[in-house]
Each structure stands twice: as structure tokens, then as C-alpha cells.
């Protein structure tokens, strides 16, 4: 598929029309989508930016996104922060308020806060999907991608038993080529020896480019993490000088709850194509630090 050329407009901006038309046409020519499927320009731009305006790769990404939504209704149709409020309140997950030096969003997951007796892997994975839906609406994130820090302190046999080949395949699918985000780096800290069999289960499903971006830091990670991230954005618990991890988790939890209506619209929509118009609340580049009064 020959890609279109970007055309400069008189005001200095670029004409994305040919890219949008090519992506829309390529997707709708696929027999797996209903004939009456339609996509908004804003929705399609997410996929174009996530693949650097390579139309052929953008079509593949868009179709993969639609496919996993159909094949994983147990998670794609329930994007409600209220459904996992107790887990969020444990400070399990944060999106740091500042981007890294390359403009990437930085996400942290604290596995030890997940009690596998209370929460299934599907429920925990739902948090990742909610965050992914929200940050994929940010233009800068569409272009600059994200980096993830997985803190495996507290990883146990109970966690390992939750991650079967089916969930491993779904996780790796979203990590690789089924979501309009660029994964720029995956950093593991505090990984125990018996985490390796689970990682070995996930690894075969990952493309080579993702495998090359995985870094294992062990328990002595403060200095090595700062080789990849500026100290001013990392929480002190991870060798940085930014807001503490508890504050960062609380702020992002608040942001998820403020976005619950939007997330439920995405979950209910046949294709997930929910446009954000100037009159609708926009996803802020900075999280709101006001705590919610009711959960």
C-alpha cells in the first residue's frame, strides 16, 4: 500500500486528509468489519500517530484493536474504575505527572499491592486498559509513546498462578500491536527468580522490538533506573526527586474516577470511537490533585 504525502498548508500546518482517507479506506475494505462501520478523524489520528503515519501499519493496528475488543469482552466491555476501587486505593498504579526527557508518559505498577486472592488477573489488567484508553487521547503520547516500570516486590506463587497462557497472550497482544500507543521501554525492578517462568510465557508473544526494550534492574535499581529516567520525574522510592509514589498513585486514581463516564462510553461503543470535542471535557496533560469526596 503506497502511502500518501503530507502537504503543507498555507498556515504552516500539515494536511492529514490523504492519510485519513487511506486509513479509512484500507480498514473498511477488510471483510471483518461490518459494512456500515464508520470512524471519526480524531479516532483514526490516534492510529496514524502511533505508527508514524505509515498507513499500512496503521490499518493493521486499527484492525488489531477492533479484533481484541471483540475477542476479549470480559475486559473490553467493562472499563469502570468503580469496579476495581479497592485495588486502586492500595496505590497499585500511577501515571507520573511529568513526562520523561523524550516526551514519553511514564507508568508505574506495584505488583505487591495486588492481592491475588481478591483480584483476578483480568480485573488487574482492566486498570492497564483504562489508563491506555485515556493516555492514548493525548496527542503528545500518541507521538512520543510510553514507558512502564513494573515493581515486582511481593510477587508470589499466587500471582504466578493467575497468569495462564490465555491472559499472557492478551497482555502481550496489547503491549505489542493491538493498542494505539508506542511502548518505548519496559523496566522491571525487584523481580524475584520465580518470576522468570511467567516472563518466559509472555516473551514468545512479543515482537523483537519490544523484547529489545525490556530492562531488568533487580533489587539494586536506583542508579540503573536513573540511567533511563531523569531523577526529577521519578518518585523518591525509585531513586528520584519527584512526587512520592503514594501521591502519584492517588492523583492518577482521582483522574480515572473523573473519567469514568468517558471510559464507560468507550466500553459500550462498538468500535471504541468516542470523539472528544472542544465542548467536552478534555483529558488534561496534568492530573488533578483534588481528592474525590466519594468513591
Buried (B, 14 or more C-beta within 10 A) or exposed (E): EEBBEEEEEEEEEEEBEBBBBBBBEBBBEEEEBEEEBEBBBBBBBBBBBBBEBBBBBBBBBBBBBBBBBEEBEEBBEBBBBEBBEEBBEBBBBBBBBBBBEEEBBBBBBBBBBBBBEEBEBBBBBBBBBBBBBBBBBBEBBBEBBBBBBBBBEBBBEEBBEBBEEEBBBBBBBBBBBBBBBBBBBBBBBBBBEEBEEBBEBBBEBBEEEBEEBBBBBEEEBBEBBBEBBBBEBBBEBBBBEBBBBEBBBBBBBBBBBBBBEBBBEBBEEEBBBBEBEEEEEEBEBEBEEEEEEEE
